[in-house]
Amino acid sequence: MLVSLFCVLWLVGACHSVSIVEQDVLRFGQELEQLLNTTFSPCQDFFGYVCGRTANQTLRLQQEQLRFQQLLRLNNPDKLLAMEQQLLNFYKSCQSGRSLDSLMSTQLYKSSGGWPALESSSINQTGLGWLGLLSQFHEMGAPYFFETRISMQSNKRLVTLQPDVTRRHTLRKFEQRVGELLQSFGVEQSRAHIVSLEVLSLERNRRDIIKTERIDDQVQFSYANFKRCSFGNFSMSRLDWDAYFRNLLGGKMLKPTDAIVVRQLPRLVDYIQLLQNTSMHRLLNWIWIDYLIDIVTADCQQLADIYAGDVYAHLLQRLSTDRVQLTQMYASIGRAYKAQLVGSVWIDEISEQSSKRFLSQVMHIMLNGDEYLDAAYQDLQLGRRNFYRNMEKLRRFQHNRPPPSPAALQLRQFARGFETIYGLLPKQQHQNLTAPLGYVLLAERFARHLVAAGSSSRTPGAWRSMDSDRQFAQFVNCSKTATNTNAHELLLNTLAQRLAGSSYREWLGQQPTANRVNVLLAAGRLQLSLQRLYFIGNLLMECPEGQQEHKRQLQHTLLRNTPEFSEAFNCRFGDALYVQPQPCHLAENLARNVSA
């Protein structure tokens, strides 16, 4: 291996005109020796060859976290955008300001009455009832027991109360996490035991309410009538709803004529009765434990992604790519989509418009995303010292923003690919992901999102035209002969591979130094080429995402019908992934329909 590495380095040094782009490709080729499992043959088990090592989740997370920290250190804070500086402050406060003192000095801790497990003497000093306590957390975007959404309708406020049905953990896991949390905050063992029993009792009662089947109905009241309502032996007039809504509305009041819509009213009444019969001591312990239980165990990079996902994704993309070259790649795949699929039998007009919007939104973010996010986050001010105070500010800020659109969520989902890149390229000295590595690592992922822009997880084939039913039935029969893979997923991956692959080959044809780079790559132990890098890189991005056997079957079915793969890896007759005559040629079937 050392001989081959010295050979590559000598060749690189011998070519004085080797560009940064070529250096990136050669360095990536060298790093693949540490990533690929060469005990597998590419033509026999390509998934094992590419993903045999990098599917390790723990190793991947460590690499990503290390890479993220390196990028933050390497980039001068003065060069960060304003909203990226806020994210950096949040990240640094998470690393250094997660102590008990930091928690106890926050505004929420003081105004809510404290956490009895830590200091029972502070309880009830605030005079809050359970509704007042919930308002403290609801206003910050933590909707315990019920969620309150406020909008305007015909010059009146419309308030929707939606009972919570969230269960993040099994009861056994919840009990385990409670113990771990109390131990991490140094709660004395005997007190921790009592607190755990009280919290678990409340949690069981809450889950019983969740499990009870309820009709998903809604009842509307005027605000005045809502406050006067009685349910069984309980009257709403006993609760200070004015103070609750005043807290949520920043000091404003609801008018008597404003509308209150309650979803699943019986469940909400069950919650109110439970809370009425629960002591503030027990409720405060439960609510602080539930609030902290996932925050304390999560790493800082994960929390940055959860609570500032749009800025986090933007930062990863901006610091890791040559945005001009990446924009050119997006445009190239967009042209391939228009040439190969628009007007074909597979894509209907609605899906075509959704794909065009997705493409334009990606291009807009690449060109104008800095200014857009800076403007969105200009009112947020985070420090570097107190993590829990930053959490309050950030959650409250995100709660007051309009919810992200499906298109924005899809863009964020696509941008998560850059997080994987951080783990794959820990030694890349040049920070900008240049054109060849952009195609190698991101092209097929982008193409899948582009094609499926009109789809969702509930309707995986929503992008497909109804006019393709006959052709799709043929495609289903083809796929069943090869694997149990979902035919919609296989078709989507095949379309994405064709769009991205044709764009990559077009780009290669325009590069005068492609042959020289192929010679340099072939000198290494793996005997790579630019075409081999394409197939390896695009699969490498999918390795850490779980469902390994499912992905293996999907990829192998795809590659058995990809002549370019057999040609790139010199697969021969008898190899498991050799493209050979079959009763049903998926690739040819697809090509006929795309060109129809």
Secondary structure as UniProt FT lines:
FT   HELIX           2..14
FT   TURN            16..17
FT   HELIX           20..35
FT   TURN            38..39
FT   TURN            42..44
FT   HELIX           46..51
FT   TURN            52..55
FT   HELIX           57..74
FT   HELIX           77..79
FT   HELIX           82..96
FT   HELIX           100..104
FT   HELIX           107..112
FT   TURN            116..118
FT   HELIX           120..122
FT   TURN            123..124
FT   HELIX           130..138
FT   TURN            139..141
FT   STRAND          146..153
FT   TURN            154..155
FT   STRAND          156..163
FT   HELIX           171..184
FT   TURN            185..186
FT   HELIX           189..211
FT   STRAND          218..222
FT   HELIX           223..228
FT   STRAND          230..231
FT   TURN            232..233
FT   STRAND          234..235
FT   HELIX           236..238
FT   HELIX           241..248
FT   TURN            249..251
FT   TURN            256..257
FT   STRAND          259..263
FT   HELIX           265..276
FT   HELIX           280..297
FT   HELIX           300..307
FT   HELIX           309..320
FT   HELIX           323..340
FT   TURN            341..343
FT   HELIX           349..376
FT   TURN            377..379
FT   HELIX           387..400
FT   HELIX           406..415
FT   HELIX           417..424
FT   TURN            426..427
FT   HELIX           435..451
FT   HELIX           452..454
FT   TURN            460..463
FT   HELIX           466..468
FT   HELIX           469..482
FT   HELIX           487..509
FT   TURN            512..513
FT   HELIX           514..522
FT   TURN            525..526
FT   HELIX           530..540
FT   TURN            541..542
FT   HELIX           543..545
FT   HELIX           548..559
FT   TURN            560..561
FT   HELIX           563..569
FT   TURN            573..574
FT   TURN            576..577
FT   HELIX           586..594
//
